[in-house]
Amino acid sequence: YDIGVPINLGEAVRYYSLSATHNYPKGQYQCGRMIMQGEGVAKDPEQGAALLVRAADAGLAEAALEAAQILETGLRMPEPGASSTPMCRYGMKPIRRW
């Protein structure tokens, strides 16, 4: 980690986004965390949380824990039936809202 290669958060979120597009839960989780925190992309807590929920729905335990913590602390989650928008600027497909 961080040996000889500069950190590039934009590239990191791009690759996580690609893996999330292919329904890879760890990619959904990491991309969601980066979006929520504004690392490498514009900060968007709702879209990031939606990706965490998607990863949690796929059975990723750490995503389920973080999604539960978000719900407990009161972050407003996407409303059921809300219009879909891209998850990242890299063209992720819309996800199921809850």
N, CA, C and O atoms as CSV, one atom per row, in Angstrom:
chain,resi,resn,atom,element,x,y,z
A,1,TYR,N,N,0.832,-1.179,0.000
A,1,TYR,CA,C,0.000,0.000,0.000
A,1,TYR,C,C,0.874,1.239,0.000
A,1,TYR,O,O,1.747,1.383,0.855
A,2,ASP,N,N,0.653,2.119,-0.934
A,2,ASP,CA,C,1.310,3.416,-1.015
A,2,ASP,C,C,2.832,3.296,-1.120
A,2,ASP,O,O,3.562,4.138,-0.596
A,3,ILE,N,N,3.301,2.261,-1.791
A,3,ILE,CA,C,4.744,2.103,-1.968
A,3,ILE,C,C,5.055,2.288,-3.453
A,3,ILE,O,O,4.744,1.422,-4.269
A,4,GLY,N,N,5.666,3.413,-3.795
A,4,GLY,CA,C,6.107,3.645,-5.153
A,4,GLY,C,C,5.047,4.061,-6.147
A,4,GLY,O,O,5.387,4.420,-7.274
A,5,VAL,N,N,3.810,4.030,-5.792
A,5,VAL,CA,C,2.736,4.401,-6.705
A,5,VAL,C,C,1.906,5.494,-6.037
A,5,VAL,O,O,1.417,5.304,-4.923
A,6,PRO,N,N,1.741,6.641,-6.707
A,6,PRO,CA,C,0.928,7.691,-6.091
A,6,PRO,C,C,-0.535,7.263,-5.963
A,6,PRO,O,O,-1.061,6.550,-6.818
A,7,ILE,N,N,-1.164,7.696,-4.912
A,7,ILE,CA,C,-2.580,7.398,-4.681
A,7,ILE,C,C,-3.412,8.219,-5.655
A,7,ILE,O,O,-3.217,9.428,-5.779
A,8,ASN,N,N,-4.336,7.567,-6.343
A,8,ASN,CA,C,-5.219,8.236,-7.293
A,8,ASN,C,C,-6.646,7.808,-6.979
A,8,ASN,O,O,-7.110,6.770,-7.451
A,9,LEU,N,N,-7.340,8.614,-6.180
A,9,LEU,CA,C,-8.690,8.254,-5.755
A,9,LEU,C,C,-9.676,8.224,-6.916
A,9,LEU,O,O,-10.618,7.432,-6.907
A,10,GLY,N,N,-9.471,9.069,-7.903
A,10,GLY,CA,C,-10.345,9.060,-9.081
A,10,GLY,C,C,-10.285,7.733,-9.813
A,10,GLY,O,O,-11.315,7.195,-10.221
A,11,GLU,N,N,-9.078,7.204,-9.982
A,11,GLU,CA,C,-8.923,5.897,-10.617
A,11,GLU,C,C,-9.499,4.791,-9.741
A,11,GLU,O,O,-10.113,3.850,-10.244
A,12,ALA,N,N,-9.303,4.904,-8.447
A,12,ALA,CA,C,-9.832,3.885,-7.534
A,12,ALA,C,C,-11.349,3.804,-7.641
A,12,ALA,O,O,-11.908,2.716,-7.778
A,13,VAL,N,N,-12.012,4.948,-7.579
A,13,VAL,CA,C,-13.481,4.933,-7.645
A,13,VAL,C,C,-13.948,4.481,-9.026
A,13,VAL,O,O,-15.012,3.874,-9.147
A,14,ARG,N,N,-13.171,4.769,-10.061
A,14,ARG,CA,C,-13.540,4.302,-11.407
A,14,ARG,C,C,-13.533,2.777,-11.461
A,14,ARG,O,O,-14.457,2.171,-12.003
A,15,TYR,N,N,-12.497,2.156,-10.900
A,15,TYR,CA,C,-12.433,0.694,-10.918
A,15,TYR,C,C,-13.469,0.061,-9.984
A,15,TYR,O,O,-14.055,-0.968,-10.322
A,16,TYR,N,N,-13.698,0.657,-8.827
A,16,TYR,CA,C,-14.761,0.146,-7.955
A,16,TYR,C,C,-16.117,0.261,-8.641
A,16,TYR,O,O,-16.960,-0.629,-8.522
A,17,SER,N,N,-16.322,1.367,-9.361
A,17,SER,CA,C,-17.571,1.561,-10.089
A,17,SER,C,C,-17.762,0.486,-11.152
A,17,SER,O,O,-18.860,-0.043,-11.321
A,18,LEU,N,N,-16.687,0.168,-11.867
A,18,LEU,CA,C,-16.777,-0.888,-12.878
A,18,LEU,C,C,-17.148,-2.225,-12.248
A,18,LEU,O,O,-17.984,-2.954,-12.781
A,19,SER,N,N,-16.534,-2.545,-11.126
A,19,SER,CA,C,-16.867,-3.820,-10.482
A,19,SER,C,C,-18.287,-3.795,-9.924
A,19,SER,O,O,-18.978,-4.814,-9.940
A,20,ALA,N,N,-18.727,-2.636,-9.431
A,20,ALA,CA,C,-20.097,-2.520,-8.930
A,20,ALA,C,C,-21.106,-2.678,-10.061
A,20,ALA,O,O,-22.181,-3.245,-9.862
A,21,THR,N,N,-20.765,-2.180,-11.244
A,21,THR,CA,C,-21.638,-2.312,-12.409
A,21,THR,C,C,-21.868,-3.787,-12.754
A,21,THR,O,O,-22.913,-4.166,-13.283
A,22,HIS,N,N,-20.864,-4.604,-12.438
A,22,HIS,CA,C,-20.967,-6.046,-12.700
A,22,HIS,C,C,-21.463,-6.805,-11.474
A,22,HIS,O,O,-21.244,-8.010,-11.343
A,23,ASN,N,N,-22.134,-6.084,-10.579
A,23,ASN,CA,C,-22.779,-6.672,-9.399
A,23,ASN,C,C,-21.811,-7.365,-8.451
A,23,ASN,O,O,-22.160,-8.371,-7.833
A,24,TYR,N,N,-20.612,-6.840,-8.335
A,24,TYR,CA,C,-19.635,-7.355,-7.382
A,24,TYR,C,C,-19.828,-6.604,-6.073
A,24,TYR,O,O,-19.535,-5.410,-6.010
A,25,PRO,N,N,-20.317,-7.271,-5.017
A,25,PRO,CA,C,-20.674,-6.581,-3.778
A,25,PRO,C,C,-19.551,-5.762,-3.152
A,25,PRO,O,O,-19.802,-4.671,-2.641
A,26,LYS,N,N,-18.315,-6.265,-3.181
A,26,LYS,CA,C,-17.226,-5.486,-2.582
A,26,LYS,C,C,-16.968,-4.200,-3.363
A,26,LYS,O,O,-16.605,-3.181,-2.776
A,27,GLY,N,N,-17.152,-4.240,-4.678
A,27,GLY,CA,C,-17.036,-3.037,-5.489
A,27,GLY,C,C,-18.153,-2.054,-5.179
A,27,GLY,O,O,-17.919,-0.847,-5.113
A,28,GLN,N,N,-19.373,-2.566,-4.987
A,28,GLN,CA,C,-20.506,-1.717,-4.614
A,28,GLN,C,C,-20.237,-1.045,-3.274
A,28,GLN,O,O,-20.494,0.146,-3.097
A,29,TYR,N,N,-19.722,-1.819,-2.347
A,29,TYR,CA,C,-19.437,-1.317,-1.005
A,29,TYR,C,C,-18.365,-0.230,-1.046
A,29,TYR,O,O,-18.560,0.854,-0.497
A,30,GLN,N,N,-17.245,-0.511,-1.688
A,30,GLN,CA,C,-16.154,0.458,-1.717
A,30,GLN,C,C,-16.533,1.708,-2.509
A,30,GLN,O,O,-16.217,2.822,-2.092
A,31,CYS,N,N,-17.199,1.535,-3.633
A,31,CYS,CA,C,-17.640,2.685,-4.424
A,31,CYS,C,C,-18.631,3.524,-3.611
A,31,CYS,O,O,-18.558,4.753,-3.609
A,32,GLY,N,N,-19.545,2.859,-2.929
A,32,GLY,CA,C,-20.512,3.565,-2.084
A,32,GLY,C,C,-19.844,4.365,-0.988
A,32,GLY,O,O,-20.220,5.510,-0.737
A,33,ARG,N,N,-18.862,3.779,-0.334
A,33,ARG,CA,C,-18.129,4.494,0.727
A,33,ARG,C,C,-17.411,5.714,0.161
A,33,ARG,O,O,-17.435,6.788,0.763
A,34,MET,N,N,-16.777,5.551,-0.987
A,34,MET,CA,C,-16.043,6.670,-1.581
A,34,MET,C,C,-16.991,7.794,-2.005
A,34,MET,O,O,-16.670,8.971,-1.838
A,35,ILE,N,N,-18.139,7.443,-2.544
A,35,ILE,CA,C,-19.120,8.447,-2.944
A,35,ILE,C,C,-19.662,9.159,-1.708
A,35,ILE,O,O,-19.820,10.380,-1.712
A,36,MET,N,N,-19.945,8.409,-0.662
A,36,MET,CA,C,-20.463,9.023,0.564
A,36,MET,C,C,-19.477,10.020,1.153
A,36,MET,O,O,-19.880,11.057,1.680
A,37,GLN,N,N,-18.197,9.714,1.068
A,37,GLN,CA,C,-17.165,10.553,1.667
A,37,GLN,C,C,-16.588,11.576,0.693
A,37,GLN,O,O,-15.798,12.432,1.093
A,38,GLY,N,N,-16.972,11.497,-0.581
A,38,GLY,CA,C,-16.444,12.424,-1.567
A,38,GLY,C,C,-14.995,12.178,-1.915
A,38,GLY,O,O,-14.253,13.122,-2.183
A,39,GLU,N,N,-14.584,10.938,-1.915
A,39,GLU,CA,C,-13.202,10.572,-2.243
A,39,GLU,C,C,-13.103,10.209,-3.728
A,39,GLU,O,O,-13.571,9.150,-4.145
A,40,GLY,N,N,-12.499,11.083,-4.510
A,40,GLY,CA,C,-12.329,10.821,-5.935
A,40,GLY,C,C,-13.511,11.214,-6.789
A,40,GLY,O,O,-13.400,11.247,-8.014
A,41,VAL,N,N,-14.640,11.512,-6.172
A,41,VAL,CA,C,-15.861,11.954,-6.864
A,41,VAL,C,C,-16.554,12.988,-5.981
A,41,VAL,O,O,-16.169,13.208,-4.833
A,42,ALA,N,N,-17.581,13.615,-6.542
A,42,ALA,CA,C,-18.376,14.552,-5.752
A,42,ALA,C,C,-19.088,13.797,-4.624
A,42,ALA,O,O,-19.580,12.686,-4.824
A,43,LYS,N,N,-19.135,14.400,-3.458
A,43,LYS,CA,C,-19.778,13.779,-2.297
A,43,LYS,C,C,-21.287,13.700,-2.528
A,43,LYS,O,O,-21.933,14.694,-2.859
A,44,ASP,N,N,-21.831,12.498,-2.346
A,44,ASP,CA,C,-23.268,12.276,-2.505
A,44,ASP,C,C,-23.691,11.166,-1.543
A,44,ASP,O,O,-23.733,9.997,-1.924
A,45,PRO,N,N,-24.005,11.529,-0.294
A,45,PRO,CA,C,-24.325,10.514,0.715
A,45,PRO,C,C,-25.493,9.601,0.338
A,45,PRO,O,O,-25.462,8.411,0.654
A,46,GLU,N,N,-26.507,10.123,-0.321
A,46,GLU,CA,C,-27.657,9.282,-0.662
A,46,GLU,C,C,-27.295,8.223,-1.694
A,46,GLU,O,O,-27.680,7.063,-1.551
A,47,GLN,N,N,-26.568,8.607,-2.723
A,47,GLN,CA,C,-26.187,7.634,-3.743
A,47,GLN,C,C,-25.194,6.614,-3.176
A,47,GLN,O,O,-25.260,5.427,-3.497
A,48,GLY,N,N,-24.280,7.085,-2.337
A,48,GLY,CA,C,-23.343,6.172,-1.700
A,48,GLY,C,C,-24.055,5.162,-0.813
A,48,GLY,O,O,-23.735,3.974,-0.820
A,49,ALA,N,N,-25.029,5.656,-0.046
A,49,ALA,CA,C,-25.795,4.766,0.827
A,49,ALA,C,C,-26.594,3.750,0.012
A,49,ALA,O,O,-26.742,2.600,0.426
A,50,ALA,N,N,-27.102,4.169,-1.135
A,50,ALA,CA,C,-27.846,3.243,-1.994
A,50,ALA,C,C,-26.946,2.101,-2.468
A,50,ALA,O,O,-27.395,0.959,-2.565
A,51,LEU,N,N,-25.687,2.401,-2.761
A,51,LEU,CA,C,-24.755,1.346,-3.152
A,51,LEU,C,C,-24.431,0.422,-1.985
A,51,LEU,O,O,-24.296,-0.789,-2.162
A,52,LEU,N,N,-24.307,1.001,-0.783
A,52,LEU,CA,C,-24.070,0.162,0.397
A,52,LEU,C,C,-25.225,-0.797,0.604
A,52,LEU,O,O,-25.017,-1.964,0.936
A,53,VAL,N,N,-26.434,-0.315,0.413
A,53,VAL,CA,C,-27.619,-1.168,0.565
A,53,VAL,C,C,-27.608,-2.271,-0.490
A,53,VAL,O,O,-27.961,-3.416,-0.207
A,54,ARG,N,N,-27.204,-1.920,-1.695
A,54,ARG,CA,C,-27.131,-2.921,-2.762
A,54,ARG,C,C,-26.137,-4.022,-2.387
A,54,ARG,O,O,-26.406,-5.206,-2.593
A,55,ALA,N,N,-24.996,-3.627,-1.837
A,55,ALA,CA,C,-24.004,-4.617,-1.403
A,55,ALA,C,C,-24.531,-5.434,-0.225
A,55,ALA,O,O,-24.298,-6.640,-0.147
A,56,ALA,N,N,-25.238,-4.775,0.685
A,56,ALA,CA,C,-25.821,-5.481,1.830
A,56,ALA,C,C,-26.864,-6.498,1.357
A,56,ALA,O,O,-26.925,-7.616,1.869
A,57,ASP,N,N,-27.686,-6.102,0.374
A,57,ASP,CA,C,-28.690,-7.016,-0.182
A,57,ASP,C,C,-28.037,-8.242,-0.811
A,57,ASP,O,O,-28.638,-9.315,-0.863
A,58,ALA,N,N,-26.805,-8.077,-1.289
A,58,ALA,CA,C,-26.080,-9.194,-1.897
A,58,ALA,C,C,-25.393,-10.068,-0.848
A,58,ALA,O,O,-24.788,-11.086,-1.185
A,59,GLY,N,N,-25.486,-9.671,0.425
A,59,GLY,CA,C,-24.967,-10.507,1.504
A,59,GLY,C,C,-23.621,-10.094,2.065
A,59,GLY,O,O,-23.033,-10.853,2.835
A,60,LEU,N,N,-23.109,-8.926,1.713
A,60,LEU,CA,C,-21.821,-8.479,2.240
A,60,LEU,C,C,-22.027,-7.928,3.645
A,60,LEU,O,O,-22.689,-6.906,3.828
A,61,ALA,N,N,-21.459,-8.607,4.635
A,61,ALA,CA,C,-21.709,-8.292,6.043
A,61,ALA,C,C,-21.300,-6.871,6.410
A,61,ALA,O,O,-22.054,-6.176,7.092
A,62,GLU,N,N,-20.119,-6.420,5.974
A,62,GLU,CA,C,-19.678,-5.082,6.353
A,62,GLU,C,C,-20.571,-4.006,5.749
A,62,GLU,O,O,-20.744,-2.941,6.342
A,63,ALA,N,N,-21.135,-4.271,4.590
A,63,ALA,CA,C,-22.072,-3.326,3.981
A,63,ALA,C,C,-23.374,-3.293,4.771
A,63,ALA,O,O,-23.958,-2.227,4.963
A,64,ALA,N,N,-23.831,-4.454,5.227
A,64,ALA,CA,C,-25.051,-4.512,6.029
A,64,ALA,C,C,-24.877,-3.749,7.337
A,64,ALA,O,O,-25.776,-3.024,7.764
A,65,LEU,N,N,-23.723,-3.913,7.969
A,65,LEU,CA,C,-23.448,-3.198,9.210
A,65,LEU,C,C,-23.441,-1.689,8.975
A,65,LEU,O,O,-24.066,-0.939,9.725
A,66,GLU,N,N,-22.738,-1.247,7.940
A,66,GLU,CA,C,-22.663,0.185,7.678
A,66,GLU,C,C,-24.018,0.760,7.270
A,66,GLU,O,O,-24.359,1.874,7.668
A,67,ALA,N,N,-24.796,0.015,6.481
A,67,ALA,CA,C,-26.132,0.468,6.101
A,67,ALA,C,C,-27.025,0.602,7.332
A,67,ALA,O,O,-27.795,1.556,7.439
A,68,ALA,N,N,-26.924,-0.344,8.256
A,68,ALA,CA,C,-27.703,-0.270,9.497
A,68,ALA,C,C,-27.289,0.947,10.324
A,68,ALA,O,O,-28.141,1.624,10.899
A,69,GLN,N,N,-25.998,1.225,10.386
A,69,GLN,CA,C,-25.526,2.399,11.120
A,69,GLN,C,C,-26.028,3.691,10.481
A,69,GLN,O,O,-26.374,4.640,11.184
A,70,ILE,N,N,-26.068,3.726,9.165
A,70,ILE,CA,C,-26.577,4.905,8.457
A,70,ILE,C,C,-28.056,5.104,8.778
A,70,ILE,O,O,-28.492,6.221,9.057
A,71,LEU,N,N,-28.816,4.028,8.737
A,71,LEU,CA,C,-30.246,4.134,9.056
A,71,LEU,C,C,-30.462,4.588,10.491
A,71,LEU,O,O,-31.374,5.366,10.775
A,72,GLU,N,N,-29.624,4.101,11.390
A,72,GLU,CA,C,-29.754,4.459,12.804
A,72,GLU,C,C,-29.424,5.927,13.050
A,72,GLU,O,O,-30.043,6.567,13.900
A,73,THR,N,N,-28.464,6.459,12.322
A,73,THR,CA,C,-28.057,7.849,12.545
A,73,THR,C,C,-28.939,8.845,11.801
A,73,THR,O,O,-28.817,10.053,12.003
A,74,GLY,N,N,-29.818,8.352,10.951
A,74,GLY,CA,C,-30.798,9.238,10.354
A,74,GLY,C,C,-30.483,9.810,8.988
A,74,GLY,O,O,-31.145,10.762,8.575
A,75,LEU,N,N,-29.497,9.276,8.256
A,75,LEU,CA,C,-29.276,9.743,6.896
A,75,LEU,C,C,-30.512,9.418,6.085
A,75,LEU,O,O,-31.004,8.290,6.101
A,76,ARG,N,N,-31.005,10.411,5.380
A,76,ARG,CA,C,-32.205,10.193,4.566
A,76,ARG,C,C,-31.837,9.302,3.385
A,76,ARG,O,O,-30.986,9.651,2.567
A,77,MET,N,N,-32.490,8.153,3.314
A,77,MET,CA,C,-32.233,7.201,2.251
A,77,MET,C,C,-33.161,7.504,1.074
A,77,MET,O,O,-34.172,8.182,1.255
A,78,PRO,N,N,-32.839,7.014,-0.132
A,78,PRO,CA,C,-33.719,7.222,-1.279
A,78,PRO,C,C,-35.117,6.677,-1.003
A,78,PRO,O,O,-35.282,5.600,-0.428
A,79,GLU,N,N,-36.113,7.442,-1.424
A,79,GLU,CA,C,-37.503,7.041,-1.233
A,79,GLU,C,C,-37.879,5.930,-2.207
A,79,GLU,O,O,-37.350,5.874,-3.316
A,80,PRO,N,N,-38.794,5.041,-1.800
A,80,PRO,CA,C,-39.258,4.012,-2.734
A,80,PRO,C,C,-39.892,4.665,-3.956
A,80,PRO,O,O,-40.671,5.610,-3.837
A,81,GLY,N,N,-39.549,4.152,-5.123
A,81,GLY,CA,C,-40.128,4.676,-6.356
A,81,GLY,C,C,-39.478,5.951,-6.865
A,81,GLY,O,O,-39.930,6.512,-7.864
A,82,ALA,N,N,-38.423,6.423,-6.200
A,82,ALA,CA,C,-37.750,7.643,-6.656
A,82,ALA,C,C,-37.110,7.370,-8.014
A,82,ALA,O,O,-36.736,6.237,-8.318
A,83,SER,N,N,-36.987,8.413,-8.823
A,83,SER,CA,C,-36.402,8.230,-10.150
A,83,SER,C,C,-34.952,7.785,-10.021
A,83,SER,O,O,-34.256,8.165,-9.079
A,84,SER,N,N,-34.513,6.995,-10.956
A,84,SER,CA,C,-33.153,6.465,-10.928
A,84,SER,C,C,-32.193,7.453,-11.571
A,84,SER,O,O,-32.522,8.099,-12.566
A,85,THR,N,N,-31.023,7.562,-11.003
A,85,THR,CA,C,-29.958,8.377,-11.576
A,85,THR,C,C,-28.678,7.558,-11.540
A,85,THR,O,O,-28.580,6.611,-10.759
A,86,PRO,N,N,-27.695,7.899,-12.369
A,86,PRO,CA,C,-26.439,7.133,-12.334
A,86,PRO,C,C,-25.786,7.198,-10.953
A,86,PRO,O,O,-25.865,8.221,-10.272
A,87,MET,N,N,-25.150,6.119,-10.547
A,87,MET,CA,C,-24.524,6.050,-9.236
A,87,MET,C,C,-23.192,6.786,-9.216
A,87,MET,O,O,-22.841,7.397,-8.206
A,88,CYS,N,N,-22.460,6.739,-10.295
A,88,CYS,CA,C,-21.152,7.376,-10.405
A,88,CYS,C,C,-21.097,8.088,-11.742
A,88,CYS,O,O,-21.929,7.857,-12.620
A,89,ARG,N,N,-20.134,8.933,-11.884
A,89,ARG,CA,C,-19.978,9.591,-13.176
A,89,ARG,C,C,-19.457,8.636,-14.232
A,89,ARG,O,O,-19.280,9.031,-15.385
A,90,TYR,N,N,-19.207,7.380,-13.862
A,90,TYR,CA,C,-18.663,6.418,-14.803
A,90,TYR,C,C,-19.735,5.497,-15.376
A,90,TYR,O,O,-19.413,4.429,-15.897
A,91,GLY,N,N,-20.984,5.887,-15.288
A,91,GLY,CA,C,-22.042,5.179,-15.979
A,91,GLY,C,C,-22.590,3.951,-15.309
A,91,GLY,O,O,-22.988,3.014,-16.001
A,92,MET,N,N,-22.631,3.905,-13.989
A,92,MET,CA,C,-23.246,2.752,-13.330
A,92,MET,C,C,-24.728,2.713,-13.647
A,92,MET,O,O,-25.372,3.753,-13.785
A,93,LYS,N,N,-25.253,1.534,-13.759
A,93,LYS,CA,C,-26.667,1.372,-14.013
A,93,LYS,C,C,-27.473,1.729,-12.757
A,93,LYS,O,O,-26.996,1.535,-11.639
A,94,PRO,N,N,-28.686,2.249,-12.939
A,94,PRO,CA,C,-29.534,2.534,-11.757
A,94,PRO,C,C,-29.810,1.267,-10.963
A,94,PRO,O,O,-29.806,0.163,-11.507
A,95,ILE,N,N,-30.048,1.442,-9.674
A,95,ILE,CA,C,-30.306,0.293,-8.817
A,95,ILE,C,C,-31.724,0.342,-8.274
A,95,ILE,O,O,-32.418,1.353,-8.386
A,96,ARG,N,N,-32.130,-0.749,-7.697
A,96,ARG,CA,C,-33.443,-0.821,-7.062
A,96,ARG,C,C,-33.447,0.113,-5.858
A,96,ARG,O,O,-32.530,0.085,-5.037
A,97,ARG,N,N,-34.481,0.935,-5.758
A,97,ARG,CA,C,-34.607,1.835,-4.614
A,97,ARG,C,C,-35.416,1.142,-3.536
A,97,ARG,O,O,-36.210,0.247,-3.825
A,98,TRP,N,N,-35.217,1.548,-2.310
A,98,TRP,CA,C,-35.994,0.996,-1.195
A,98,TRP,C,C,-36.461,2.083,-0.310
A,98,TRP,O,O,-37.134,1.821,0.687
